[in-house]
């Protein structure tokens, strides 16, 4: 079961500072049901650190997202990778 959870979690880098949790979730929902989408913010400034994580309900959603060659959100090309842990 743990390997299934790992296979369903993505690291998403190169996010625009204007992208929030909801926008990240809405973008990746095209690949399958999203359990959670979180943008990482700096605690002291409150600004986005430019990366986040998306967890899908099933590994197939994560696989579909990583199989797409180019992801673009807010004019930036995203770095999308399966999360190892």
N, C-alpha and C positions, 0 to 999 in steps of 0.2 A: 504494500500500500504506500509506503514512503517513496518508492521509486516512481509511482504514478504521480504523486504530488510534485516531485521534482520535475518530471517530464512536462507538467502542465504550467510551469512558472517561467516567465520570461524576464530578462533584464532589457530595459529600453533606455538607450542613451541618446545624447544629442537632442534632448527636448528643449524647445523654446521656453524661456522663462515665464511666458504667459500661459503655458499649458498646465491645467490642474487635473485633479483626480477624475472628475466627471468627463472631461474631454478625452483623456487617455482611455477611459473605459468605453466611451462611445466609439472611438476609432477602432479599438480591437474587437468590439462586439461583432464586427462583420465576419470574424473568423470562427466564432462560436461563443457560447455563454461564458461570460466573465464573472468569476467569483469575487475578485477584488482587483483594483487598480490604484496604485499609490505612487504619487510623485514625492520625491524626497526633498524636503525643505531645510535650509540652514536655520538652526534654532535661534541664533543671535540676530540675523537679519530678516528672517521670514521669507527670503527669496528662494526660488527653486535652485537646486544644485544641478539641474540639467539631466537628471536621470530618474528612473522609477522602475516599478515592477508590476507585472500583470500576471494574475493567476487565473487560468481557465478551469472550467468545471471538468474538462476531460483533456487528456493528452492530444487528442486530434485537433482541438482548437489551437493549441500551441504549435503543433506541427504545421498546420495550415498557415499560420502567421509567419513562421520561420521559413517556409518554402517560398513565400512571396519575395521576389528579388529586391524590390525597392519600396520602402515605407516613407511617406512624406506627411508631415503635420506642421501646420503654421509656417510653411515654406522651408522647413529644414528636413534633410534626409536623416531618418532615424537609424540607430545602431540597435538591431534586435537580435538577441541571442538567448538560447535556452539556458536557464539558470541551473547550475550544477548542484546547489544545495538549498 
